[in-house]
């Protein structure tokens, strides 16, 4: 069924196709009960409490798919166990000039340079407030710095804090997207000093507001799956996160490089800059999951994201140390039934390996 729709969608510009999917999702949300019957998998062996939040299933929708929290009901109806909206910035942004989203079909990948287009934290918070009141499922909000290279230093910190102030009361967790550029020269909050300052400011605001909202941190993927922490900076970030009281890690974001691609180099060069997602990140993100699990001695949970297309991909990340999972590009290429296939596949895999619960497999092959 999805193959026919996919041919239509893939004949469009990638961003236009995404826009039409979101419109369709909003239209069919009133019939979400019927969608749940077709797509949802509920089994106590998949349910768990992570970072203080209860999840009915381990697979969630990654940030970037529903930036403005417009179709959250629909995503839950498809069987996702949680939804992360955003990235959200303090100020509304139209993003970068189009075209800004591209497919690499041979690599089953996407490249995007959307530029953090979103409605802004204040407006999105109003939608999140209504969703929170209905308790439809765990909703996370991915926060990034407003897309403006002139917002630097203390102003960049306050930009993040302002988004947190608006959004955090209406979410189940906050994800700090620290790999978005902080300066005109591309410096990010993955710089240890900048990260420590940001985390301290967010935690201070959280305490001031009297919130218990868990704080997760989303990191960039390594340059290669076998070569992590060359300069020790990643290890410093991990230690700072643990000391700073974060709930866990999200591994990983899109990649700025073009490592491991099979697509025509001329096509890749014509696309230009942007974040790479999809199959080329499968092993790289899993390597980061494994590193984070080892470095943190399994004490901080991890959401594994990057190149998940089937249950085997998902299970590999769980064995590497991920308690939860997210996907976006795999949904684009595989269609909505992939969520059910992954959840059912995970149940078969834990039965095969004689685990009584999915959580028992977390980190089994990490050490």
Secondary structure, DSSP 8 states (H G I E B T S, - for coil): -HHHHHHHHHTS-HHHHHHHHHHHHHHHGGGHHHHHHHH----TTT-EEETTEEESSSEEE-TTSSTTSSSHHHHHHTT-SEEEEEEE-SS-B--S-S--EEEEGGGTEEEE-----B--HHHHHHHHHHHHHHT-SEEEEEE---S-TT--HHHHHHHHHHHHHHHGGG-SEEEEETTSB-STT--BTTSHHHHHHHHHHHHHHHHHHT---EEEEEE---SSTT---SSSHHHHHHHHHHHTT--EEEE---BSS-TT--S-HHHHHHH-S-EEEEGGGHHHHHHHHHHHHHHTTT-SEEEEESS--SHHHHHHHHHHT-SEEEESHHHHHH-THHHHHHHHHHHHHHHHTT-SSGGGGTTTTT-
